[in-house]
Amino acid sequence: MTAGILFVFVSTAINSFGKREIVSRGKGKSAVAAAAYRAGEKITNDYDGITHDYTRKGGVVHTEILLPDNAPEEYSDRAILWNAVEKIEKAKNSQLAREIELALPAELTKEQNISLVRDYIKVNFVSWGMCADICIHDKNDGNPHAHVLLTMRPFEQSGEWGAKSRKEYVLDENGERIKLKSGEFKTYKINAVDWNEQTKAEEWRATWAQSVNAVLEKRGHTERVDHRSFERQGVEQIPTVHMGVAATQMEQRGIITERGNMNREISRLNQILFAIIAKLKRFKDWLKEAVTPANNTLKTEKPSIMAQLEKHKKVVVENKKPELPALADLYECFDAALKKLRQIDARLKSANGATEYDRILPERHKAYAEFSALKAEVKKAEKNLPQKKPRSRDWER
């Protein structure tokens, strides 16, 4: 299952909240372009005259616009709404819209996910005065998700756009305005709404997790999501980096990207981490069992961990004295591993492009691990020889 606010991610008790971005003209972005892309439509931006045509885009399974009280009914038309936003924002660095991405539970049907998103958006955004443009994507790849564009200005009772903020004068101890050297008076800005407050993001994450879990429970599913980070959940896992639209599309076309390589390396490290945690858990369970007193002993007689470890060590020494393999056999295995490693290195050097290089690299990791293990065994065996046989510079590899 995957659920979250990219508001993300997935499965039993992992993070349920993801991306939250601002569509800003200062970053070269357009609210009209963003809306057209997510909805898979063709819309012309009246602000700059550019037509954005994404009618060939696939995977868009549902779109709708939800309006708050006082918003003009005509804003239920996507082109009219976002052109109105572009028109009211005059500055070249204006913030045009807020986008959230919700990863949806794959266990739910399309209709159930639509209802889940609609109810969540109505309660947490539309009821507070935002217009919400909802687009749900599903390419049948197990990753259904919703893109939601939100307006950033409140509405007046008349249905006109309101101001995002207002200025207040800074007063001195006598209640007088403070005049600056420029001749103007010192002011500070007060936001008209609290939608940009840092606490809102945490609030939206938490309510999304609650909404998803309530629907999953109602529908009889055992999976749950958690809006907290891995660290706050106590999950020992390295989080992957956000790919973004451009990098994801490049990877889908077979083009290797830096962020894709980072996530592949993170996944590899997480597998190692999981293996270490599993071994530590087994050791912890062994210790717990080893120091547990017999049923007929007093609690004060419970042996110490060190005493039990010493006892275990003696048993291993007395009963299990494994002999090392014959040194000649070890040398033969070591030389074979070294030869294999050199062959893979030669293939890496002559690899034709990043795709072939990345395909060979896992073989290299595996071969090097075998080589290192044999090297350690040979060194251990040679310590027992009266005269150590010198090895070549391969030891310094």
Protein Blocks (a to p, Z undefined) as FASTA:
>chain_A
ZZddfbgcedehiafbdcdddddfklopafklmmmmmnopacddfknopacdfklpghia
bdcddddehiafklmpmklmmmmmmmmpmbfkbcfbdcddddddfkbcfklmmmmmmmmm
mmmmmmnopacddddddehnopacddddddfbdcdfkopacdfbdcdddddfkopacddf
kopacdddddfbfklpmklmmmmmmmmmmmmmmmmmmnopabdcdfbdfklnopacdddd
debjmlmmmmmnopacfklmmmmmmmmmmmmmmmmmmmmmmmmmmmmmmmpccfkbcfkl
pccfklmmmmmmmmmmmmmccddddfklmmmmmmmmmmmmmmmmmmmmmpgcjklmmmmm
mmmmmmmmmmmmmmmmmmmmmmmpmbdcdddfklmZZ
